[in-house]
Amino acid sequence: MERFEIRKTKREDLKDIIKIFKSWKPQDWDTENAHEYFKDFFRNKSCPHDQFFVGIIDNKIVSVIGYCPDRLNEIGVYWLGWFYTHKDYNHRGIGKSMFDFVISELKVKKACRLFVNTSSDEFYKPAMNFYQKMGFKKINVDEDFYEEGEDKIIMSKNLDE
C-alpha cells in the first residue's frame, strides 16, 4: 500500500519538483519558468506570501501545488499556482487530494475566491476539465496571449459555497 502525504516545500525539493514538470515535457515553457520561479521562491525572492506544497508517495515527490494572494491585495482572493502531478502518477486521485488540501488551507484563511490561469493549447485540456469538475468557471479569454492561436484562459472558483 502506497503512503501519501502532503507537506510544505523545502529548498532541497527543487530538483524533484522540476522532475515533475519534465515528466510531461522535458523542454518547455512551464519547465523552464517553473525552474526559475522555484529558484527565486527558495531564495525568498518571490512574494513572501506564496505557499507551496508537495505530495509524496513512499518518500518520492510526485506532485506540487501552490497558491498566492492576489497581487492587487484583494482581501480573500488567491491564485492557484504551479499545479502539476508527475505523469507516472496521473489518474490516481493525487491531483484531487492536493487540490482539496489547498482549498482547506484557503478556507482557514477565510478566502472567498480562487483564480487560475491556463492555456487553450491541447496539452492543457485535461487541466481545464479538472478545474471545471472542481467548480471553476471560465471568466476571461485573452486571445493569442501566448502565441497566435494559443489563448490565456482565466477561471474562477467561489470558495464561499
FENBELCOR-V842394 format. One record per pair of residues at least 12 apart in sequence whose ideal C-beta (glycine too) atoms are under 10 Angstrom apart, sorted by the first residue. I is the first residue (numbers start at 0). GAP is how many residues later the second one is. D is the distance in Angstrom with one decimal. If there is no record, write none. Layout:
# FENBELCOR-V842394
i->I gap->GAP d->D
i->I gap->GAP d->D
This chain:
# FENBELCOR-V842394
i->0 gap->57 d->9.6
i->1 gap->55 d->4.9
i->1 gap->56 d->5.7
i->1 gap->58 d->9.6
i->1 gap->60 d->9.6
i->1 gap->87 d->9.5
i->1 gap->90 d->8.6
i->1 gap->92 d->10.0
i->2 gap->53 d->8.2
i->2 gap->54 d->6.9
i->2 gap->55 d->5.9
i->2 gap->56 d->8.6
i->3 gap->51 d->6.5
i->3 gap->52 d->7.1
i->3 gap->53 d->5.4
i->3 gap->54 d->8.7
i->3 gap->58 d->8.5
i->3 gap->59 d->9.3
i->3 gap->85 d->9.7
i->3 gap->88 d->8.8
i->3 gap->89 d->8.9
i->3 gap->90 d->7.0
i->3 gap->93 d->6.8
i->3 gap->94 d->9.7
i->4 gap->49 d->9.0
i->4 gap->50 d->7.5
i->4 gap->51 d->5.1
i->4 gap->52 d->8.3
i->4 gap->53 d->9.8
i->4 gap->54 d->9.5
i->4 gap->92 d->9.9
i->5 gap->47 d->5.4
i->5 gap->48 d->7.2
i->5 gap->49 d->5.3
i->5 gap->50 d->7.4
i->5 gap->57 d->8.3
i->5 gap->59 d->8.5
i->5 gap->88 d->9.5
i->5 gap->91 d->7.1
i->5 gap->92 d->6.5
i->5 gap->94 d->9.6
i->5 gap->95 d->5.0
i->5 gap->96 d->9.1
i->5 gap->99 d->9.8
i->6 gap->46 d->6.5
i->6 gap->47 d->6.3
i->6 gap->48 d->8.7
i->6 gap->49 d->6.9
i->6 gap->54 d->9.6
i->6 gap->94 d->10.0
i->7 gap->43 d->7.3
i->7 gap->44 d->7.1
i->7 gap->45 d->5.8
i->7 gap->46 d->7.9
i->7 gap->58 d->9.8
i->8 gap->29 d->8.0
i->8 gap->32 d->7.9
i->8 gap->33 d->7.8
i->8 gap->42 d->8.6
i->8 gap->43 d->4.3
i->8 gap->44 d->6.4
i->8 gap->45 d->5.4
i->8 gap->52 d->8.8
i->8 gap->55 d->7.2
i->8 gap->56 d->9.7
i->8 gap->57 d->7.9
i->9 gap->32 d->8.3
i->9 gap->42 d->9.8
i->9 gap->44 d->8.4
i->9 gap->51 d->10.0
i->10 gap->27 d->9.5
i->10 gap->28 d->9.9
i->10 gap->30 d->9.2
i->10 gap->31 d->4.5
i->10 gap->32 d->8.6
i->10 gap->33 d->9.9
i->11 gap->30 d->8.9
i->12 gap->25 d->8.4
i->12 gap->29 d->8.3
i->12 gap->39 d->8.6
i->12 gap->40 d->10.0
i->12 gap->41 d->5.7
i->12 gap->43 d->9.5
i->12 gap->48 d->6.0
i->12 gap->51 d->8.1
i->13 gap->20 d->9.9
i->13 gap->21 d->8.0
i->13 gap->24 d->5.5
i->13 gap->25 d->6.9
i->13 gap->27 d->8.8
i->13 gap->28 d->6.0
i->14 gap->20 d->9.9
i->14 gap->23 d->9.9
i->14 gap->46 d->9.2
i->15 gap->38 d->7.5
i->15 gap->40 d->9.2
i->15 gap->44 d->7.7
i->15 gap->45 d->3.9
i->15 gap->46 d->8.7
i->15 gap->48 d->8.8
i->15 gap->70 d->9.2
i->16 gap->17 d->7.3
i->16 gap->18 d->8.6
i->16 gap->20 d->10.0
i->16 gap->21 d->5.8
i->16 gap->24 d->9.7
i->16 gap->25 d->9.6
i->16 gap->35 d->8.3
i->16 gap->37 d->6.9
i->16 gap->44 d->6.7
i->16 gap->46 d->9.4
i->16 gap->47 d->5.1
i->16 gap->65 d->8.2
i->16 gap->67 d->8.4
i->17 gap->13 d->6.8
i->17 gap->14 d->9.6
i->17 gap->16 d->6.7
i->17 gap->17 d->5.3
i->17 gap->20 d->7.3
i->17 gap->21 d->9.6
i->17 gap->46 d->9.5
i->18 gap->12 d->9.8
i->18 gap->41 d->9.6
i->18 gap->42 d->7.8
i->18 gap->43 d->9.4
i->18 gap->67 d->7.1
i->19 gap->14 d->8.6
i->19 gap->34 d->8.7
i->19 gap->35 d->9.5
i->19 gap->41 d->7.1
i->19 gap->42 d->7.0
i->19 gap->43 d->6.8
i->19 gap->44 d->5.7
i->19 gap->62 d->9.3
i->19 gap->64 d->5.0
i->19 gap->65 d->6.9
i->19 gap->66 d->4.7
i->19 gap->67 d->8.3
i->19 gap->68 d->9.8
i->19 gap->69 d->8.9
i->20 gap->12 d->9.2
i->20 gap->13 d->5.1
i->20 gap->14 d->7.7
i->20 gap->17 d->9.6
i->20 gap->43 d->8.5
i->20 gap->61 d->8.5
i->20 gap->63 d->5.9
i->20 gap->65 d->9.1
i->20 gap->66 d->9.9
i->21 gap->12 d->9.6
i->21 gap->13 d->9.4
i->21 gap->64 d->9.2
i->21 gap->65 d->9.2
i->22 gap->39 d->9.3
i->22 gap->61 d->8.4
i->22 gap->62 d->8.8
i->22 gap->63 d->4.7
i->22 gap->64 d->4.0
i->22 gap->65 d->6.5
i->22 gap->66 d->8.7
i->22 gap->67 d->9.0
i->23 gap->60 d->7.2
i->23 gap->61 d->9.4
i->23 gap->62 d->8.4
i->23 gap->63 d->5.3
i->23 gap->66 d->9.1
i->23 gap->99 d->7.8
i->24 gap->62 d->9.5
i->24 gap->98 d->7.5
i->27 gap->95 d->8.6
i->28 gap->90 d->9.3
i->28 gap->92 d->9.9
i->28 gap->117 d->7.9
i->28 gap->118 d->9.9
i->29 gap->52 d->8.3
i->29 gap->54 d->7.7
i->29 gap->89 d->9.4
i->29 gap->93 d->9.1
i->29 gap->94 d->9.5
i->30 gap->53 d->9.6
i->32 gap->49 d->9.0
i->33 gap->30 d->8.4
i->33 gap->47 d->9.5
i->33 gap->48 d->5.6
i->33 gap->50 d->7.8
i->36 gap->13 d->9.1
i->36 gap->15 d->9.7
i->36 gap->29 d->9.5
i->36 gap->44 d->8.3
i->36 gap->45 d->6.8
i->37 gap->14 d->7.9
i->37 gap->26 d->8.6
i->37 gap->28 d->9.5
i->37 gap->44 d->7.7
i->40 gap->25 d->8.5
i->40 gap->27 d->10.0
i->40 gap->40 d->9.8
i->40 gap->41 d->9.2
i->45 gap->22 d->8.2
i->45 gap->35 d->9.9
i->46 gap->21 d->5.5
i->46 gap->22 d->7.4
i->46 gap->24 d->7.5
i->47 gap->20 d->9.8
i->48 gap->18 d->9.2
i->48 gap->19 d->6.2
i->48 gap->20 d->5.0
i->48 gap->22 d->10.0
i->48 gap->29 d->9.3
i->49 gap->16 d->6.2
i->49 gap->17 d->7.5
i->49 gap->18 d->4.2
i->49 gap->19 d->8.2
i->49 gap->29 d->9.4
i->49 gap->31 d->7.1
i->49 gap->32 d->9.5
i->50 gap->14 d->9.3
i->50 gap->15 d->5.8
i->50 gap->16 d->5.7
i->50 gap->17 d->7.3
i->50 gap->18 d->9.4
i->50 gap->27 d->9.3
i->50 gap->30 d->9.1
i->50 gap->51 d->8.4
i->50 gap->54 d->7.2
i->50 gap->55 d->9.5
i->50 gap->58 d->9.6
i->51 gap->12 d->6.4
i->51 gap->13 d->7.1
i->51 gap->14 d->3.6
i->51 gap->15 d->8.3
i->51 gap->16 d->9.2
i->51 gap->29 d->7.7
i->51 gap->30 d->7.0
i->51 gap->31 d->9.9
i->51 gap->50 d->9.8
i->52 gap->12 d->5.6
i->52 gap->13 d->6.7
i->52 gap->14 d->9.1
i->52 gap->45 d->7.0
i->52 gap->48 d->6.6
i->52 gap->49 d->7.2
i->52 gap->52 d->8.2
i->53 gap->12 d->9.7
i->53 gap->44 d->8.8
i->54 gap->30 d->7.2
i->54 gap->31 d->9.1
i->54 gap->34 d->8.3
i->54 gap->39 d->5.4
i->54 gap->40 d->8.6
i->54 gap->42 d->6.8
i->54 gap->43 d->5.2
i->54 gap->46 d->8.3
i->56 gap->29 d->9.3
i->56 gap->32 d->6.8
i->56 gap->35 d->8.6
i->56 gap->37 d->7.7
i->59 gap->26 d->8.4
i->59 gap->28 d->9.8
i->59 gap->29 d->8.8
i->60 gap->25 d->8.1
i->61 gap->22 d->9.7
i->61 gap->23 d->6.3
i->61 gap->24 d->4.6
i->61 gap->25 d->9.8
i->61 gap->26 d->7.8
i->61 gap->27 d->4.4
i->61 gap->28 d->9.6
i->61 gap->30 d->8.8
i->61 gap->32 d->6.3
i->61 gap->36 d->9.6
i->62 gap->20 d->8.2
i->62 gap->21 d->6.9
i->62 gap->22 d->4.1
i->62 gap->23 d->6.8
i->62 gap->26 d->6.9
i->62 gap->27 d->9.7
i->62 gap->29 d->9.7
i->62 gap->31 d->5.1
i->62 gap->32 d->6.8
i->62 gap->34 d->8.3
i->62 gap->35 d->5.2
i->62 gap->36 d->9.9
i->63 gap->17 d->9.4
i->63 gap->18 d->5.9
i->63 gap->19 d->7.2
i->63 gap->20 d->5.7
i->63 gap->21 d->8.0
i->63 gap->22 d->9.2
i->63 gap->34 d->8.0
i->64 gap->15 d->7.3
i->64 gap->16 d->7.9
i->64 gap->17 d->7.2
i->64 gap->18 d->4.5
i->64 gap->19 d->7.9
i->64 gap->20 d->8.7
i->64 gap->29 d->9.9
i->64 gap->30 d->8.2
i->64 gap->32 d->9.7
i->64 gap->33 d->4.4
i->64 gap->34 d->6.9
i->64 gap->36 d->7.5
i->64 gap->37 d->5.6
i->64 gap->40 d->9.9
i->65 gap->12 d->9.9
i->65 gap->13 d->9.1
i->65 gap->14 d->7.5
i->65 gap->15 d->4.5
i->65 gap->16 d->5.4
i->65 gap->17 d->7.4
i->65 gap->32 d->9.8
i->65 gap->36 d->7.7
i->66 gap->12 d->6.5
i->66 gap->13 d->5.7
i->66 gap->14 d->6.2
i->66 gap->15 d->9.7
i->66 gap->16 d->9.2
i->66 gap->35 d->5.7
i->66 gap->36 d->9.5
i->66 gap->38 d->7.4
i->66 gap->39 d->6.4
i->66 gap->42 d->9.2
i->66 gap->44 d->8.4
i->66 gap->47 d->7.3
i->66 gap->48 d->9.8
i->66 gap->49 d->9.5
i->67 gap->12 d->8.7
i->67 gap->13 d->5.8
i->67 gap->14 d->9.8
i->68 gap->40 d->8.8
i->68 gap->42 d->8.9
i->69 gap->41 d->9.9
i->69 gap->43 d->8.5
i->69 gap->44 d->9.9
i->69 gap->45 d->7.5
i->73 gap->38 d->9.2
i->73 gap->39 d->8.0
i->73 gap->41 d->9.8
i->74 gap->35 d->8.6
i->74 gap->36 d->9.3
i->74 gap->37 d->8.2
i->75 gap->30 d->8.8
i->75 gap->33 d->7.8
i->75 gap->34 d->5.9
i->75 gap->35 d->5.1
i->75 gap->36 d->4.0
i->75 gap->37 d->6.7
i->75 gap->38 d->9.8
i->75 gap->83 d->8.1
i->75 gap->84 d->8.9
i->76 gap->29 d->10.0
i->76 gap->34 d->7.2
i->76 gap->35 d->6.9
i->76 gap->36 d->4.9
i->76 gap->37 d->7.9
i->76 gap->38 d->7.2
i->76 gap->79 d->9.3
i->76 gap->82 d->9.5
i->77 gap->24 d->8.8
i->77 gap->27 d->9.5
i->77 gap->28 d->5.8
i->77 gap->31 d->7.9
i->77 gap->33 d->5.3
i->77 gap->34 d->9.2
i->77 gap->35 d->7.4
i->77 gap->36 d->5.3
i->77 gap->37 d->7.3
i->77 gap->38 d->9.7
i->77 gap->79 d->10.0
i->77 gap->81 d->8.5
i->78 gap->34 d->9.8
i->78 gap->35 d->7.3
i->78 gap->36 d->5.0
i->78 gap->37 d->6.8
i->78 gap->38 d->7.8
i->78 gap->75 d->9.6
i->79 gap->19 d->8.2
i->79 gap->22 d->7.0
i->79 gap->23 d->9.7
i->79 gap->26 d->9.4
i->79 gap->34 d->5.9
i->79 gap->35 d->7.1
i->79 gap->36 d->4.2
i->79 gap->37 d->8.7
i->79 gap->38 d->9.6
i->79 gap->51 d->8.6
i->79 gap->54 d->9.9
i->79 gap->56 d->9.0
i->79 gap->75 d->9.0
i->79 gap->77 d->8.7
i->80 gap->21 d->9.8
i->80 gap->35 d->8.1
i->80 gap->36 d->9.3
i->82 gap->12 d->7.4
i->82 gap->15 d->7.1
i->82 gap->16 d->7.4
i->82 gap->19 d->8.3
i->82 gap->33 d->7.6
i->82 gap->35 d->9.6
i->82 gap->44 d->7.8
i->82 gap->47 d->9.0
i->82 gap->48 d->9.3
i->83 gap->14 d->9.5
i->83 gap->43 d->9.1
i->84 gap->12 d->9.7
i->84 gap->13 d->7.2
i->89 gap->36 d->8.3
i->90 gap->35 d->9.4
i->94 gap->31 d->9.5
i->94 gap->32 d->9.0
i->94 gap->35 d->6.4
i->94 gap->39 d->9.3
i->95 gap->34 d->8.1
i->95 gap->37 d->8.7
i->95 gap->38 d->7.8
i->98 gap->15 d->9.8
i->98 gap->31 d->7.9
i->98 gap->32 d->9.0
i->98 gap->34 d->9.8
i->98 gap->35 d->6.0
i->98 gap->58 d->10.0
i->99 gap->34 d->8.9
i->101 gap->12 d->8.2
i->102 gap->31 d->8.3
i->102 gap->32 d->9.5
i->102 gap->54 d->8.5
i->102 gap->56 d->6.9
i->105 gap->51 d->9.9
i->105 gap->53 d->6.1
i->106 gap->52 d->6.3
i->106 gap->53 d->9.4
i->108 gap->50 d->9.6
i->109 gap->49 d->9.0
i->109 gap->50 d->9.7
i->110 gap->46 d->9.9
i->110 gap->48 d->5.1
i->110 gap->49 d->9.0
i->111 gap->46 d->7.1
i->111 gap->47 d->5.5
i->111 gap->48 d->5.2
i->111 gap->49 d->9.9
i->112 gap->43 d->6.1
i->112 gap->44 d->7.0
i->112 gap->45 d->6.0
i->112 gap->46 d->6.2
i->112 gap->47 d->8.0
i->113 gap->17 d->9.9
i->113 gap->20 d->9.4
i->113 gap->21 d->9.4
i->113 gap->22 d->7.9
i->113 gap->41 d->9.0
i->113 gap->42 d->7.2
i->113 gap->43 d->4.7
i->113 gap->44 d->8.4
i->113 gap->45 d->5.9
i->114 gap->21 d->8.6
i->114 gap->24 d->8.1
i->114 gap->25 d->9.5
i->114 gap->39 d->6.2
i->114 gap->40 d->6.9
i->114 gap->41 d->5.2
i->114 gap->42 d->7.9
i->115 gap->12 d->9.6
i->115 gap->15 d->6.1
i->115 gap->18 d->9.5
i->115 gap->20 d->6.5
i->115 gap->37 d->8.9
i->115 gap->38 d->7.5
i->115 gap->39 d->5.2
i->115 gap->40 d->8.0
i->115 gap->41 d->7.9
i->116 gap->23 d->8.7
i->116 gap->25 d->8.9
i->116 gap->28 d->9.1
i->116 gap->35 d->5.8
i->116 gap->36 d->6.6
i->116 gap->37 d->4.9
i->116 gap->38 d->7.5
i->117 gap->12 d->9.7
i->117 gap->13 d->7.1
i->117 gap->18 d->9.4
i->117 gap->20 d->9.6
i->117 gap->33 d->9.5
i->117 gap->34 d->7.8
i->117 gap->35 d->5.2
i->117 gap->36 d->8.2
i->117 gap->37 d->7.0
i->118 gap->26 d->8.2
i->118 gap->27 d->6.0
i->118 gap->28 d->9.7
i->118 gap->31 d->5.8
i->118 gap->32 d->7.0
i->118 gap->33 d->6.5
i->118 gap->34 d->6.7
i->119 gap->21 d->7.5
i->119 gap->22 d->9.7
i->119 gap->23 d->8.7
i->119 gap->24 d->9.7
i->119 gap->25 d->8.9
i->119 gap->26 d->8.5
i->119 gap->29 d->8.0
i->119 gap->30 d->5.9
i->119 gap->31 d->4.0
i->119 gap->32 d->7.9
i->119 gap->33 d->5.9
i->120 gap->25 d->7.5
i->120 gap->26 d->9.1
i->120 gap->28 d->8.6
i->120 gap->29 d->5.2
i->120 gap->30 d->8.7
i->120 gap->32 d->9.9
i->121 gap->28 d->9.7
i->122 gap->27 d->9.9
i->123 gap->26 d->9.4
i->123 gap->29 d->8.2
i->126 gap->26 d->9.8
i->126 gap->28 d->9.8
i->127 gap->25 d->7.0
i->127 gap->27 d->7.8
i->130 gap->22 d->9.2
i->130 gap->24 d->5.3
i->130 gap->25 d->9.7
i->130 gap->26 d->7.8
i->131 gap->23 d->7.9
i->131 gap->25 d->9.9
i->133 gap->21 d->9.5
i->133 gap->23 d->6.7
i->134 gap->20 d->9.6
i->134 gap->21 d->9.6
i->134 gap->22 d->5.0
i->134 gap->23 d->7.6
i->134 gap->24 d->9.2
i->134 gap->26 d->7.3
i->135 gap->17 d->10.0
i->135 gap->18 d->9.6
i->135 gap->19 d->4.0
i->135 gap->20 d->6.4
i->135 gap->21 d->4.6
i->135 gap->22 d->9.5
i->136 gap->18 d->6.3
i->136 gap->19 d->6.0
i->136 gap->20 d->7.4
i->136 gap->21 d->8.6
i->137 gap->15 d->6.0
i->137 gap->16 d->7.6
i->137 gap->17 d->5.4
i->137 gap->18 d->8.3
i->138 gap->14 d->8.9
i->138 gap->15 d->5.6
i->138 gap->16 d->6.5
i->138 gap->17 d->4.8
i->139 gap->12 d->8.1
i->139 gap->13 d->7.4
i->139 gap->14 d->4.2
i->139 gap->15 d->8.6
i->139 gap->16 d->8.8
i->140 gap->12 d->5.5
i->140 gap->13 d->7.7
i->141 gap->12 d->7.7
